[in-house]
Amino acid sequence: MFKGATGRKIKFRLNALIDQEPVSASIEKTQREFVTCIQSLMLILDSSPTGRALLQKAAVTDISVGLDSLLEPSSNFFYPAQKHFDFGYQPDILQKTEKGQGRYLVSFIGGLRRAWHHLHGNGADISLKPEDFLRQFRCEEADIESITHLIGWELRAAGHSFLWRYLLSGPNGDMAVVFERAVAEDPGAQFDGRALKATFNQWFAEHERVTVCDHLGLEIMDMAILQRGHAGKIGTRAAGQESMQRVGMLPDGKNYLSGCLFTGGWYGGLKDDLNCMHLKYIERDLCQLLEK
């Protein structure tokens, strides 16, 4: 049986949702609606080979999904220790629109891909040195957006074009244009990773995307420093090219980032002055932690 968490927290296991286990009569209306929403997203994702593979992997590894009213509807947050990800609440009226479905689908795909990375040891790890953590974190975010576009394209081919329209009109519409152009020039680019690689590179072309990502990554490191028991466990390990390349691993075993050197202007370091200052404070705090 489904067991909604107590209070305002909503949490359900994906494998139970896939198996269509009966919903407990005692759960609240919001929880019931959430279950219906997730199951409809699952049905849509089943039309995408990549989406279906990510969903199946999350289900067999007992990943759970929930709702956090503090998050934006199209965002997600993954908790590796709990094997759980949340996404944000949006009004009922929006949930029934294509725009609302697009928002939730982007969030759902992002959570599934993020879970995939951490299950395979490819996610950004707080044990990495701060600059390496940020590099890995950028690559992970760029990959999540790229995979979302691949799934959107696969769904478009399967007759679910609303997600692709949402991506084209959204803040990352430039990535959708790059993906579509790559496939238009050579249809094989969809299957051999070239369209994904071009889309991945395009993520780095937008300064604002990189700045926002770096800000979030720095906040995550700050939170890790504040937690007890992390002294000597964070900010000490170096990451090589191989670690970042593994971010491009796909469910079918191919890696569209294989051989990528992550050098040059595309993959440059911090460019925002406030983020640079934040990084210096984190490095100072880590030095003090290591001295204890």
C-alpha positions in Angstrom: 0.0 0.0 0.0 1.1 3.6 -0.5 2.1 5.4 2.6 2.1 9.2 2.4 4.4 10.8 4.9 2.9 12.5 7.9 2.1 16.2 7.9 2.7 18.2 4.7 5.5 15.9 3.3 4.6 13.8 0.3 6.7 10.8 -0.5 6.0 7.7 -2.6 8.2 4.9 -3.9 8.5 4.8 -7.7 8.3 1.0 -7.9 4.9 1.1 -6.0 3.7 3.8 -8.4 4.7 1.7 -11.5 3.1 -1.4 -10.0 -0.2 0.6 -9.6 -0.5 -0.5 -5.9 -3.8 0.6 -4.4 -3.7 4.0 -2.8 -4.6 4.1 0.9 -8.0 5.7 1.6 -6.5 7.7 4.5 -4.1 9.8 2.4 -5.0 13.5 1.7 -6.5 14.9 -1.5 -3.1 16.5 -2.4 -1.3 13.3 -2.0 -3.9 11.5 -4.2 -3.6 14.1 -6.9 0.2 13.8 -6.7 0.0 10.0 -7.3 -2.2 10.6 -10.3 0.1 13.2 -11.7 3.2 11.0 -11.3 1.5 8.0 -12.9 0.5 10.1 -15.9 4.1 11.3 -16.3 5.2 7.7 -16.2 2.9 6.8 -19.0 4.2 9.6 -21.1 7.9 8.7 -20.4 7.2 5.1 -21.4 7.1 6.4 -25.0 10.8 7.6 -24.8 13.4 4.8 -24.8 15.8 7.0 -22.7 13.1 8.1 -20.3 11.8 4.6 -19.9 15.3 3.3 -19.1 15.9 6.0 -16.5 12.6 5.4 -14.9 13.1 1.6 -14.7 16.6 2.1 -13.1 15.1 4.4 -10.5 12.3 2.0 -9.7 14.5 -1.1 -9.2 16.9 0.8 -7.0 14.0 2.0 -4.8 14.1 5.7 -5.5 11.2 7.7 -4.0 9.7 10.9 -5.2 7.9 13.7 -3.4 6.6 17.3 -3.4 8.3 20.3 -1.8 6.3 23.5 -1.9 9.5 25.6 -1.6 10.8 24.4 -5.0 9.9 25.8 -8.4 7.6 23.4 -10.4 10.2 22.8 -13.0 13.1 22.2 -10.5 14.1 19.2 -8.5 16.3 18.3 -5.6 17.9 14.9 -5.0 18.9 13.6 -1.6 21.4 10.8 -2.2 21.4 9.4 1.4 17.6 9.1 1.3 17.5 8.0 -2.4 14.7 10.5 -2.9 14.0 13.5 -5.0 11.4 16.3 -4.7 9.9 18.7 -7.1 7.8 21.8 -6.6 4.1 22.4 -6.3 2.0 24.2 -8.9 -1.7 25.1 -8.7 -4.2 22.4 -9.8 -5.4 24.5 -12.8 -1.9 24.5 -14.2 -1.3 20.8 -13.8 -4.0 20.1 -16.4 -2.4 22.3 -19.0 0.4 21.4 -21.5 2.6 24.0 -19.9 2.0 22.5 -16.4 2.7 19.0 -17.7 5.8 20.3 -19.4 7.1 21.8 -16.2 6.5 18.7 -14.2 8.0 16.4 -16.8 11.2 18.5 -17.0 11.4 18.3 -13.2 10.7 14.5 -13.2 13.3 13.8 -15.9 15.8 16.0 -14.0 15.3 14.0 -10.8 15.6 10.7 -12.6 18.8 11.7 -14.4 20.2 13.1 -11.1 19.4 9.8 -9.3 21.1 7.9 -12.2 24.3 9.9 -11.8 24.5 9.3 -8.0 23.6 5.6 -8.3 26.5 5.2 -10.7 28.9 7.4 -8.8 29.0 10.1 -11.4 27.4 13.0 -9.5 29.1 15.9 -8.0 30.6 14.8 -4.7 31.4 17.1 -1.7 34.6 15.2 -1.2 36.0 17.0 -4.3 38.1 20.1 -4.0 35.8 23.2 -4.4 36.8 24.1 -8.0 36.6 20.4 -9.1 33.2 20.1 -7.4 31.9 23.1 -9.3 33.3 21.7 -12.6 31.6 18.4 -12.0 28.4 20.1 -10.8 28.3 22.2 -14.1 28.8 19.1 -16.2 26.0 17.3 -14.3 23.6 20.2 -14.8 24.5 20.5 -18.5 24.0 16.8 -19.0 20.6 16.8 -17.2 19.4 19.6 -19.5 20.8 17.8 -22.6 19.2 14.5 -21.6 15.9 16.3 -21.1 16.1 17.6 -24.6 16.9 14.1 -26.0 13.8 12.7 -24.2 11.7 15.6 -25.4 12.8 14.8 -29.0 12.0 11.1 -28.5 8.6 12.0 -27.2 8.0 14.3 -30.1 8.7 11.4 -32.5 6.2 9.3 -30.5 3.4 11.9 -30.8 3.9 13.8 -27.5 5.1 17.1 -28.9 4.0 19.3 -26.0 7.3 18.8 -24.1 9.4 19.9 -27.1 7.2 23.0 -27.6 7.7 23.8 -23.9 11.5 23.4 -24.2 11.6 25.6 -27.3 9.7 28.4 -25.6 11.5 28.1 -22.3 14.7 29.7 -20.8 16.8 26.9 -22.4 15.2 27.3 -25.8 18.7 27.9 -27.4 19.6 24.3 -26.4 16.5 23.0 -28.1 17.4 24.9 -31.3 20.9 23.5 -31.3 19.7 19.9 -30.8 17.1 20.3 -33.5 19.6 21.8 -35.9 22.1 19.0 -35.3 19.5 16.4 -36.1 18.2 18.3 -39.2 21.7 18.4 -40.6 22.3 14.7 -40.0 19.5 12.5 -38.5 22.2 10.1 -37.2 23.3 12.7 -34.8 20.4 11.8 -32.5 21.7 8.3 -32.1 25.5 8.6 -32.0 25.7 11.3 -29.4 26.6 14.3 -31.6 23.4 16.1 -31.0 23.7 15.6 -27.3 27.3 16.8 -27.3 26.3 20.0 -29.2 23.5 20.6 -26.7 25.8 20.0 -23.8 28.2 22.5 -25.1 25.5 25.0 -25.7 24.6 24.9 -22.0 27.9 26.6 -21.3 27.4 29.3 -23.9 24.9 31.1 -21.6 26.7 33.0 -18.9 23.5 33.3 -16.7 23.1 29.5 -16.6 26.6 28.9 -15.5 26.4 31.7 -12.9 23.2 30.3 -11.3 24.6 26.8 -11.3 27.9 27.9 -9.6 25.8 29.8 -7.0 23.8 26.7 -6.2 27.0 24.5 -6.1 28.6 26.9 -3.7 25.5 26.9 -1.5 25.6 23.1 -1.4 29.3 23.2 -0.3 28.4 25.7 2.4 25.7 23.4 3.8 28.1 20.5 3.8 30.6 22.5 5.8 27.9 23.3 8.4 27.0 19.7 8.9 28.8 17.9 11.8 31.1 15.0 11.1 32.3 16.3 7.7 35.7 17.6 8.8 38.4 16.0 6.6 35.8 14.5 4.3 35.0 17.5 2.0 37.1 19.5 -0.4 40.1 17.2 -0.4 39.9 15.0 -3.5 40.9 16.0 -7.0 38.7 15.1 -10.1 40.2 14.1 -13.4 38.9 14.3 -17.0 37.7 10.7 -16.7 35.4 11.6 -13.8 33.7 14.4 -15.8 33.5 12.2 -18.9 31.5 9.6 -17.0 28.7 12.1 -16.7 27.8 11.4 -20.3 27.1 7.7 -19.8 23.7 6.7 -21.2 21.4 3.9 -20.2 22.3 1.9 -23.4 26.0 1.9 -22.4 27.2 4.6 -24.8 29.0 7.7 -23.6 28.5 10.9 -25.6 31.2 12.7 -23.7 33.8 10.0 -24.2 37.1 11.7 -25.2 36.0 15.2 -24.2 38.9 17.1 -22.7 36.8 19.9 -21.0 39.2 22.6 -22.0 38.8 26.0 -23.6 36.3 28.7 -23.3 33.2 26.4 -23.2 34.3 24.9 -19.9 36.0 27.8 -18.2 35.9 28.4 -14.5 34.1 30.9 -12.4 33.2 34.1 -14.2 31.0 35.9 -11.7 32.7 38.2 -9.1 30.3 37.3 -6.3 30.7 33.6 -6.9 34.5 34.0 -6.9 34.4 35.7 -3.6 32.1 33.0 -2.2 34.5 30.4 -3.3 37.4 32.1 -1.5 35.4 32.1 1.7 34.6 28.4 1.3 38.3 27.6 0.7 39.2 29.5 3.8 36.6 27.6 5.9 37.9 24.3 4.5 41.4 25.1 5.5 40.3 25.8 9.1 38.3 22.6 9.1 41.3 20.5 8.0 43.5 22.1 10.7 41.1 20.9 13.5 
